[in-house]
Amino acid sequence: MDYSDPKRKPHFLNKVLVAAVLTVMCILVLKQTPCHKEISPFSIREPGVTHVLVTGGAGYIGSHAVLRLLKDSYRVTIVDNLSRGNIGAIKVLQERFPGPGRLQFIYADLGDAKAVKRVFAENAIDAVMHFAAVAYVGESTLEPLRYYHNITSNTLTVLEAMAAHDVKTLIYSSTCATYGEPEKMPITEETPQFPINPYGKAKKMAEDIILDFSKKSNMAVMILRYFNVIGSDPEGRLGEAPRPELREHGRISGACFDAALGIIPGLKVKGTDYETPDGTCIRDYIDVTDLVDAHVKALDKAEPNKVGIYNVGTGKGRSVREFVEACKQATGVDIKVDYLSRRPGDYAEVYSNPSKINRELNWTAKHTDLLESLRVAWRWQKEHRNGYGSPLAMAS
Ligand SMILES: NC(=O)c1ccc[n+]([C@@H]2O[C@H](COP(=O)([O-])OP(=O)(O)OC[C@H]3O[C@@H](n4cnc5c(N)ncnc54)[C@H](O)[C@@H]3O)[C@@H](O)[C@H]2O)c1
């Protein structure tokens, strides 16, 4: 006789149901436990691979440095808050180096100490190239606190995170603005530093913090003091694309190209009564390709317990008037030029003596033809009238 107990059937079904629910829960829990998470190649050390954290890697110089590092087989993590950089530059780099463990981008603000600590905690970083900064002399005189915070305080944050995670090498982006207006030219690394604007002062303070810390640690430090950076990637992959709202504060090359493109009506040259041969300021223009080469050489030669401080310039000064003429020639446009009174915070004449970096890092500027550097940069500008496009459009 087939006998089934009507009370037992629901009991059995309940058991099956509970078992099924428990199984699903177990699978979910297991999936979330760390051992089942995919391990990021950026979080592990790999023999023979140097992992460089590039702050400000979405910006003009930082993006060119990342391109060079990736070409040279480094592993790169970019940290940038895109306040001034371009997600479009990062896309260009990611498209060219899509392989696992080559390039990652972390959107973070260096003013956010917790976020910075997390970056160092979650990634196995060997060296830092610290480019991220606001970097306009004129703007710094209008917003000094912003400059001290962004440059000096954020460098301290980066340094603390490096110390906490035992990251041993720092390449720091400094500037000739830390020298102020020295009496004697050319500027050597021994020239006294008396910066005359908040930008230069904030960088000098950041340098001092790094130097004091280096005395008490075995960190390998390279401080590179750049002169005026121009040019762009000779193969046309990257360029200089500052935010339109920064045009007023902008650098001379950007303004020249904007004038040639008709984006602004003409060029404003500020100051014609300086004590220089043609009355306009004299600067030392260093091509970005040479500059990033100096970074790679500095990284290569950085040694624990040692600090290297180097000027990165060509050693040759060019007047603003000369620059404008070269720009007219490079663009083929007869740019309208207005000569105005001086801008606060500017200094008359600045050019480097690069013999220390020549000697110790075996580095020499190779792209010293101003016209050629401007031609290369102009090619990119002409093809990218809107820079890398709007940041949001590129991000989507
Ligand atoms: N361009 C020059 O002629 C020149 C000369 C001397 C020194 N420098 C130095 O070189 C470095 C790079 O300059 P650049 O011309 O490429 O400038 P840039 O504005 O093109 O790049 C700076 C990058 O830093 C990022 N950034 C700024 N503040 C940040 C923050 N709080 N957190 C995260 N990211 C932040 C910006 O978004 C941007 O991508 C700067 O330190 C600058 O002082 C530049």
The ligand as a Tripos MOL2 file, in Angstrom:
@<TRIPOS>MOLECULE
LIG
   44    48     1     0     0
SMALL
NO_CHARGES

@<TRIPOS>ATOM
      1 N1         54.6280   73.9730  -17.8140 N.am      1 LIG1
      2 C1         55.7330   74.5720  -17.4080 C.2       1 LIG1
      3 O1         56.3190   75.4020  -18.1330 O.2       1 LIG1
      4 C2         56.3430   74.2300  -16.0600 C.ar      1 LIG1
      5 C3         57.5370   74.8520  -15.6720 C.ar      1 LIG1
      6 C4         58.1060   74.5330  -14.4550 C.ar      1 LIG1
      7 C5         57.5020   73.5820  -13.6290 C.ar      1 LIG1
      8 N2         56.3230   73.0180  -14.0120 N.ar      1 LIG1
      9 C6         55.7120   72.0380  -13.1040 C.3       1 LIG1
     10 O2         55.4200   70.8510  -13.8260 O.3       1 LIG1
     11 C7         54.2670   70.2130  -13.2600 C.3       1 LIG1
     12 C8         53.2800   69.8870  -14.3630 C.3       1 LIG1
     13 O3         52.8930   71.0940  -15.0090 O.3       1 LIG1
     14 P1         51.9700   71.1070  -16.3210 P.3       1 LIG1
     15 O4         52.4190   72.2400  -17.1510 O.co2     1 LIG1
     16 O5         51.9080   69.7590  -16.9080 O.co2     1 LIG1
     17 O6         50.5670   71.4900  -15.6800 O.3       1 LIG1
     18 P2         49.1060   70.9120  -16.0280 P.3       1 LIG1
     19 O7         48.1380   71.8610  -15.4060 O.co2     1 LIG1
     20 O8         48.9860   70.6190  -17.4660 O.co2     1 LIG1
     21 O9         49.0900   69.5340  -15.2360 O.3       1 LIG1
     22 C9         48.9150   69.4580  -13.8460 C.3       1 LIG1
     23 C10        48.0410   68.2530  -13.5430 C.3       1 LIG1
     24 O10        47.8940   68.1060  -12.1310 O.3       1 LIG1
     25 C11        46.5420   67.8170  -11.8510 C.3       1 LIG1
     26 N3         46.2620   68.2900  -10.4970 N.ar      1 LIG1
     27 C12        46.3410   69.5590  -10.0120 C.ar      1 LIG1
     28 N4         45.9910   69.5860   -8.7220 N.ar      1 LIG1
     29 C13        45.6980   68.3080   -8.3670 C.ar      1 LIG1
     30 C14        45.2680   67.6980   -7.1580 C.ar      1 LIG1
     31 N5         45.0520   68.4170   -6.0570 N.pl3     1 LIG1
     32 N6         45.0570   66.3740   -7.1470 N.ar      1 LIG1
     33 C15        45.2580   65.6210   -8.2660 C.ar      1 LIG1
     34 N7         45.6620   66.1510   -9.4410 N.ar      1 LIG1
     35 C16        45.8700   67.4770   -9.4810 C.ar      1 LIG1
     36 C17        45.7610   68.5660  -12.9100 C.3       1 LIG1
     37 O11        44.4520   68.0710  -13.1000 O.3       1 LIG1
     38 C18        46.6360   68.3620  -14.1270 C.3       1 LIG1
     39 O12        46.3130   67.1830  -14.8100 O.3       1 LIG1
     40 C19        53.7530   71.1680  -12.1940 C.3       1 LIG1
     41 O13        54.1990   70.7270  -10.9420 O.3       1 LIG1
     42 C20        54.3940   72.4880  -12.5480 C.3       1 LIG1
     43 O14        54.5620   73.3070  -11.4280 O.3       1 LIG1
     44 C21        55.7380   73.3070  -15.2010 C.ar      1 LIG1
@<TRIPOS>BOND
     1     1     2 1
     2     2     3 2
     3     2     4 1
     4     4     5 ar
     5     4    44 ar
     6     5     6 ar
     7     6     7 ar
     8     7     8 ar
     9     8     9 1
    10     8    44 ar
    11     9    10 1
    12     9    42 1
    13    10    11 1
    14    11    12 1
    15    11    40 1
    16    12    13 1
    17    13    14 1
    18    14    15 2
    19    14    16 1
    20    14    17 1
    21    17    18 1
    22    18    19 2
    23    18    20 1
    24    18    21 1
    25    21    22 1
    26    22    23 1
    27    23    24 1
    28    23    38 1
    29    24    25 1
    30    25    26 1
    31    25    36 1
    32    26    27 ar
    33    26    35 ar
    34    27    28 ar
    35    28    29 ar
    36    29    30 ar
    37    29    35 ar
    38    30    31 1
    39    30    32 ar
    40    32    33 ar
    41    33    34 ar
    42    34    35 ar
    43    36    37 1
    44    36    38 1
    45    38    39 1
    46    40    41 1
    47    40    42 1
    48    42    43 1
@<TRIPOS>SUBSTRUCTURE
     1 LIG1         1 GROUP 0 **** ****
